[in-house]
Amino acid sequence: MDETVAEYIRRTVLKIPRDEIKTMLQKWGFLSETQLQTINFHQMKENISQDVVQLCEKNSADIKQAAVLDIIYNHIYPNKRVWSVYQMNKPGEETEFFDLTDFKKKFKRQLRSTLKNVTINFREYEDNAIWIRIAWGTPYTKPNQYKTSYVVYHSQTPYVFISASVLKSNLPLLCQALLAASSYCDIREMELRSHSLNSLKDIVFKRYSQNFQTYYPRPVQERNVAPESTDIRIIQENRNEKERIQRVNQEVFGPGPQPKLEFAQYKLETMFKSDPKMDVLDKREPFRCLVKFSSPHLLESLKSLAPAGLADAPLSPLLTCIPQKARNYFRIKEKKGFFPGSFVSP
């Protein structure tokens, strides 16, 4: 077995939580149950990885088997990567029969016609998802197994989930191979990214229920803090307000859990408004800035703002439309032909 393959298998095993190493090796299926029984999975992970490498050497493992283990790891832990959603298009709405063997052959042929030094591996899963792992080389160097791209493609859908490698220059080659293999003619990025692959799928496959927002934010009114009182009218007013917030919140966000996104980014290109008499600006130019909201679970955080009394209900449509528009990158410009101060998100 090649030393680079041995080292790659060792590092992959070290990434796996110790309590899950045996289960993942069983899913891999390269080592027999008899061989797995010889490994002490209660020892240090470094020793476990060395034992696995020795058994792989006996079985003459190559980079193909090592790549399959890496695919299994990334399938179980997809949140370790950042995923971007792409949508493919073609004229007409006809649905063609999908042939997996033909897809693999066309994908490999297209990619290797432009770059010879590339490692390509496929693995199919029960939800019609095809996982593709690509390790990129150059015309003069072997593929770098530590800088891989991952593609998750659901057959019979136009959506592709890509976790690109640090080698951004290879992304056009990857997109060309996808178009050639799937018989689509165009592909575009949807401006929707997250660590949570399943949440991205929930959004684009409409597996998430959210009502269209028919409410619009009203100006935040000053609230006078009432002195301590047992006035039943104040108690009833507070109760009614809480019920209104809960009702509006559910109509805006829906009754179920929110898809998991970590951020939303808004690029502002709006005009700076000032009194002409103050002569603040010599000429009207776009006011540019970048606003980014971040949270381990952004949509759930936004959903909790109004009930917690930290924002008025409902929130701005710019914040609540993320799942509907299937994007968390926005560019906000002046609305043309409308009254000053109104913004739109294309």
Stockholm file with secondary structure:
# STOCKHOLM 1.0

chainA/1-346         MDETVAEYIRRTVLKIPRDEIKTMLQKWGFLSETQLQTINFHQMKENISQDVVQLCEKNSADIKQAAVLDIIYNHIYPNKRVWSVYQMNKPGEETEFFDLTDFKKKFKRQLRSTLKNVTINFREYEDNAIWIRIAWGTPYTKPNQYKTSYVVYHSQTPYVFISASVLKSNLPLLCQALLAASSYCDIREMELRSHSLNSLKDIVFKRYSQNFQTYYPRPVQERNVAPESTDIRIIQENRNEKERIQRVNQEVFGPGPQPKLEFAQYKLETMFKSDPKMDVLDKREPFRCLVKFSSPHLLESLKSLAPAGLADAPLSPLLTCIPQKARNYFRIKEKKGFFPGSFVSP
#=GR chainA/1-346 SS CCHHHHHHHHHHHHHSCGGGHHHHHHHHCSSCHHHHHTSCTTSCHHHHHHHHHHHHHHTTCCHHHHHHHHHHHHHHCGGGSCEEEEEEECSSCCCCCCCHHHHHHHHHHHHHHHCSSEEEEEEECTTSEEEEEEEECBTTBCCCTTSEEEEEEETTSSEEEEECCSCGGGHHHHHHHHHHHHTCSEEEEEEEEESCHHHHHHHHTTCSCCCCCCCCCCCCCCCCCCCSCCCHHHHHHHHHHHHHHHHHHHHHHCSSCCCCCCEEEEEEEEECCCCGGGCCCSSCCEEEEEEEEECTTHHHHHHHHTTTTSSCSSCCHHHHTHHHHTCSEEEEEECTTSCTTCEECC
#=GC SS_cons         CCHHHHHHHHHHHHHSCGGGHHHHHHHHCSSCHHHHHTSCTTSCHHHHHHHHHHHHHHTTCCHHHHHHHHHHHHHHCGGGSCEEEEEEECSSCCCCCCCHHHHHHHHHHHHHHHCSSEEEEEEECTTSEEEEEEEECBTTBCCCTTSEEEEEEETTSSEEEEECCSCGGGHHHHHHHHHHHHTCSEEEEEEEEESCHHHHHHHHTTCSCCCCCCCCCCCCCCCCCCCSCCCHHHHHHHHHHHHHHHHHHHHHHCSSCCCCCCEEEEEEEEECCCCGGGCCCSSCCEEEEEEEEECTTHHHHHHHHTTTTSSCSSCCHHHHTHHHHTCSEEEEEECTTSCTTCEECC
//
